Amino acid sequence: MSEAVFDPADGAADVIIVGSGAAGGMAAWSLTKAGLRCLLLEAGRDYDPQAEVNMYAPESDAPLRGAATPDKPFGYFDATVGGGWQVDGEPYTMREGTDFRWYRSRMLGGRTNHWGRHVPRWGPYDFKPFSRDGLGVDWPIGYDDVAPFYDRVERLIGVNGGRIELENHPDSPANCLMPPPKPRVPEMLLKATCESMGIPVRTAHTAVITRDMPDDVAPRSACFNATPCTRGCTIGAMFQTTTSFLPMAKATGKLTIVTDAMVARVVMATADRAAGVEYVDRKTGARHQVKARAVILAAGTCETTRLLLNSGGSEPPGGLANSSGQLGRNLTNSTGASFRAFVPALADRPRYNEDGIGGQHIYIPFWLYKEQQRGELDFARGYHFEIGGRFGIPPAAALPRVWGGP
C-alpha cells in the first residue's frame, strides 16, 4: 500500500472530499473559494458533458430506438455511465421479503448528472416530526435555522418556481427564484381537473435555469426547452456539478480531482479525529492512503454509511460516529413510483412547441395536514405528485400498450 501525505505547509490538501455530486461539489466550491486546498476523490470515471452528451440525436439513431437495457436502464442516451441499479463488482444484499433498488452513477458529478431536479423546501413539520405525530425523532435544528441556506443555494444553483402558499410549504423570499415555465397543455388539463375537486396544484421548484447565469469560468445558458435533461446538458441549464461547482472550484487552483478512486475507509489519527482516507484505484486495484487535516464524506446516503461502518473501532456497535447503534438503520435514499397515461381527448388537438424544461412544470404538494392531525387519515407524513405531459412520441416501452401490438 502506498501512502501520500498531504501536508498543508507543503502546499498540498487541507481537506479530503469523498464524492463529487451535490454535497461534494458544493463543499469543493465553498472551501476552495475560502482559500483551502482540497483533494476530491470520485469512485467513478471522469466525465465532461460538453464533450460526451448528444443532446439532439433522435431516438431512431439509437440501438433499439433508445429502449432501456440492463446497462442503460433509463435508455440509450441517458447521461449515467458506469452505473445503474446494479454495478459490476459492487453487489449488495437485501433482507428476505424486501426489494431495495439502489441507483448509482459512477461518474464525476455523481447523480447530479441524472436526477429529477425537483427541489421544494422542507417545512417546519419535516424537521420536527416526532413533536407532531410521535414517530421517529426530531431534528436538532428547525426550518428557521436552515432557511437562510435555502435562500443562498437557490440563488447559487439556479432554481425556477413560484409561490406555494400552503401549510408546511415555505415560500422563497423575493429574488431567490427564476421565472417558471408555463404549464403545458396536458398539465393545464390536470390542473383544472384537480382544482375543481379541491386538490391544490402549484408551480414546481426545479433546478433548471430560465435566465442566463454568466460566469467567467462556468457560464450557464437558460434552458431552450428542446432536449431531455436526463441526457445531460452541454449548456449548463440544468444544475449538475460538472458544469458549475467543479469547474469553478478547479479555476481557483486549489482543487485536485482523482477519479476511479473507490474509498474504502476513513483513516483515524485518534479515536475521535480523522487523519485521511484509504482508497482503491479501480483501474489497477492498488490501495493508497491520503492524509489531510479534515475529511468530508459526501458520497450519498448509502455509500457514506458504508464508509462510516468500515471505519472507527471494532467494538460493538462498531463503525465511526455510531455510539447510538443506529448507523446503517432507517436509511432513506430516494423513494418514489410513477405512472403515465394516454389521453385520447387530446390526440387531435393542435400541436405546439411544448417540450418545456425537463421534468415537471407543476406539481401537487401534500395538503391534508389538518385532516391528518384530526386522525382522518390512516398514515403519517405525506407525499406529492410531480406532473408532466406533452404531445410526443411515446417511449419504446409504451408502444405496444398505447398504439397496439402483438
N, C-alpha and C positions, 0 to 999 in steps of 0.2 A: 504494500500500500504506500502510495506517495503522499507526502504532506506538503501543502503550500501554505505558509504562514503569512497572512495579510496584516502587515504592521502599518497602522496609520502614519506613524512617524516616517516611514519609508515611502509614503505616497500610495499605499495600497488601500484596501477596503476598510471602511468603518463599520458597514452594515452588510450582512448577507440577507438577501431576499429570496425566498423559495416560492416560485410561481410568478408568471408574467401576465396573469389575467387582470380582472378588475381591481382586486386588492393589491396585487404585486405591482401592477403598472402605476397605480396611484401612489404607492409607497416610494417607488423609484423616482417618480417625478417630484414629489414633495421633498424628499430627502436630498436629492441632488441639487434641487433649486436652493435648498438651505445650505449647501456647501459640503455635504457629506459625500464621501466616496462609497459607492455601492457596487456589490457583486450580485448579479441576479442569475439564479440557476433555474433553468426551464427543462422539464423532463422530455418535452417534445422537440421536434426539429425546428430549424429556422423557418420563417415564413414571412413573405413580403406580398401582401395583397395587390399592391400596384404592379407587381411583376407576374403574379400567378393567377389572378382572378380573371375569368372570362365573363364579363357582365352581360354581354349582348347575344351570345350564341343561342339559337333556338333549340328547344328540347329535341327536335328532329336530328340535330347534329350529334347527339349523344348515343352511346350504346343503349339499346332497349328503350330508346326515346326518353332517357333520363330516369327511368324507374329505379326504385330502391334495390340495392344489392347488399349482401352481408357486410362488405367493406364500405359501402356508401348508403347507410340506412335512410338518409333523407334525400337521396337522389344523386345522380352523377355529378352535378355541378355544385353540390353543397360544399361550403368552404372547409369543413372539417377534414383534416388529413391526419393519418396515423392514429385515429381514434374511433369512437362509436360506442355501442352498447357493450361490445366485447373487444378487448385489446390483447393481441398476441403477447404471451409472456406475463400477463397481468390478470390471472384468474381471481375470482372471489367466490365465496360460497354464500348460500342463503339458508336460513333456518327452514326446516321442513314445513311446508304449508304456506310459505310466503313467496312473494315474487317482487324482488327489488331490482330494478333496472338502473344501472349506473352509467350515465353517458359521460364520456371523457374526450377531450380534444388534446391530442398530443402534438402541440404546435405552439410556437411563440404567439403570445396573445391569449392562449387558452380558450375558454368558452366565450370570451368577448367576440370571437370570430363567428360564433354560432349561438345566438341567444334570442329571446323573444323581444327584448328592448322595451318591455312594458315596465315602467318604474314609478308606480304610485308610492306615496309615502305611507309608512306605518302611522297609525293613530295612537292616541293615549291608551286605549284599551289593549292594544297589542303589546305594549311594554309592561302592563300590569294585569296580566290575565288572571292570576290567582286571586287577586283582590276582587275580580268581577265574577268569576264562576267557580272558584275553588279548585281549579285544575292546574297542574304544573306549578311553576314558580314565577314570581315577579322578577323582572329585570331590576338590577340595582340603579338603573338610570330610567328617565322618563322621556316622553316626546319633547318636552321643552328643552332638555339637555341636548338633544340631537338636532333640533330644528335649525339652528344656525349652520350646521354642517350640511344638511339637506340643501339649504339655500346655496351654499358655495359649490356643491357638487353639481347641482342642476345647471348653474351658470357655466361651470367648467367643462362638463362633458357635452352640453347642449341637449336640452330636453324641450320638446314641444308639448303643449297641452292647454287646458282651460280650467275654469273654476268647477269645483265639485259640489260644495255647499251641502254636505251631508254629514250626519253624525259619524264621528270617528274617522273622517276622511279629511285631514287638514289640507287647506289650500295653500299654495305657494304665494309668497309676497310678490308685489309688482316687480316686473323686470327679471324674474327668475326664469320664466318660461318663454320659449319662442312661439309664434302663432301656430296653431294646429292646422292640419289639413282638413278640408271639408269632408263630411261623410259621403261615401259612395252610395249609389242607388240602392243596392240591397240593404246597406246599413240604415238608410233613411226609412225603408220599409219596416225593418226590425224595430227601429227607434219609435216610429209612430205606433206600431202594434203594442210594444211593451208599455209605452206611456199611457195608452188607452186602458191598460189593465193596472195602472198604478205602480209599474215597475220603473225605477229611475234608470235613465241612460245618460251617460256623461262622456265628454271628450276624454280620450285616453291620454296619459302622460307617457310619451315614448321618446327614447334616446336616439332620435333621428333629427338632424338639424334642418330647419326650414329657412334659415338665413345663413349666408356665408359666415365662416369664422376664420378671418385672416390670421396668419401666424407666419413669422419668418422661417420657421423650421417645419411645421406641420400644418400648412393651410388646409382647411376643410371647406368643401363646397356644399351648398344646400342641395338636398335631395331633389332630383328631377323626375321622380315618380315613374320610373320606367323598368327597373330590374329588381329581382328578388334580393332582399337583404341577405338571405341565407347563403348566397354565392360569395359573399364578401363585397367590399365596396372600395373601389380604387380612388374615389374622390373624397372619402372620409366622411360621407354624410351620416352614416350610422356610427355610433360610438364603438370603437374597438381599439385596444391599446396599441396595436401595431400601426395605426395611422394617427396616433395622438400622443399619449403619455410616453411611450418608449422612444420614439424619435426625438421628442422634446427633452427627455432625460439624457439621451446619448449626446445631444448637442451641447450639454453643459461640460462635457469632457470628464464627467465624474461617474459614469456608469459603464461597467463591463458586463456583458451578457454571455453566458455559457449555455448553449443548447445541448440537447441529448444528455442532460445531467440529471439522472434519477436519484434524488436524495433518499438516503436510507435511514438516517437518524440524526438527531442533534447531539453534538459532542459537548459534554459538560466540563466546565472548569472546576466548579464546586457543585454541591447538591442543589443549589438554588441559582446558579449562574451559568448561562450558555457560553461556550468558547468558540463554537463554529458548527460545521456540519460535515458528515461523511456522505459522498455521493458516488454513484456508479456511472461511468461513461457507457452509455447504451451501445455505442458502436464497437468498443474494444473490450468491454467487461471489466476494465481496470477500475479499482477503487481509489478514491482520492479524499483527503481531508483538507478543508479550507477553514481558516480561522478569521474572526473579526471581533469587534467589540460588542456587537449585538446581532441577533438573528430574528428575522421576521418570517413567520410561516404564513404564506398566503397561497396555499396550494389547493384551496377548495375544502369543503366540509369533510369529505371522507379521507382525502389524502393528508390533510393536516392532522386529522385524528390518528391516522396510521403512523405518522411520524412521531407524534407525542407518545403513542403506545410503545413504539420501538425505542424510545429514549428514556433517560432517567433511570431510577432504581428498579431493581427486580423484585423488591419486597412487595407483597400484596398491599394495595390493589394493583400496583405496577403502573409504569408509564410516568411521563413527565406532567406535572400540574394535575395530578389525579388524586389528591387527598380525599375527594368526595367519593371516589369509586365510580363516578358517573361517566368517565371518559369512554367514548365509543358507544354509549347508550342514547336512546331517544334522539337519534340523528334525523334531521330533515334536510335533504339535499335540494330537490326540486320536484314537486309533485303536480300532476295535472291529468286531464283527459281531454279528448277533443272529438268532435263530430262535425260533419258537413252535410249539406242538403242541396238538392237541385230544385229550384222554384220554377215550375213551368209557366206561371203567370208572367214571369219576367223574360221569358225566352225571346219574344218577338218585339221587345221594346227597342227604341233607338239605341245605337251604340255610342258610347262616349270614350274619351281618353280618361279612363277611370282606374288605372293601375294603382295610383296613390303611393304612399310610403309603404315600406314593408311592414306587414302586421296590421294590427287593429287601428282604426281611426276613432272608434268609440268603444265603450265597454259598460257593463252593468256592475256597479260596485255592490257589495253586500249592504243591505239597507234594513234588515229586520231585527235591529238591536233591541228595540222596545218589546217586540213580540218575544224575543229570546229571553229577555230579562223577566218577563211575566210568566215564563215557563210554557209558552205556547208552541215552542219548537222542541224537537227531541234530540237536539245536538247543541254543542257549544261551538264557539268561534264562527267562522264564516267562509265565504268563497266569493269568487267573482267570475264573470263571463267576459272573455275578450272576443269581440265580434269583428269579423272581416267578411268582405264579399266583393265580387267583381264579375264582369262578364268576360270569360276567358275559356281557354281550352282546359278541360278537366285533367287532373294528373292521371298518369298511366294506370295507377291502381284503381281509379274510379271508373275507367272507361266501360268495362263490362256491365257494371251496375247502372250507369247513367244512360249509356247510349245503346245498350243491348249487346248481346254476345252469346257465345255457346253456353 
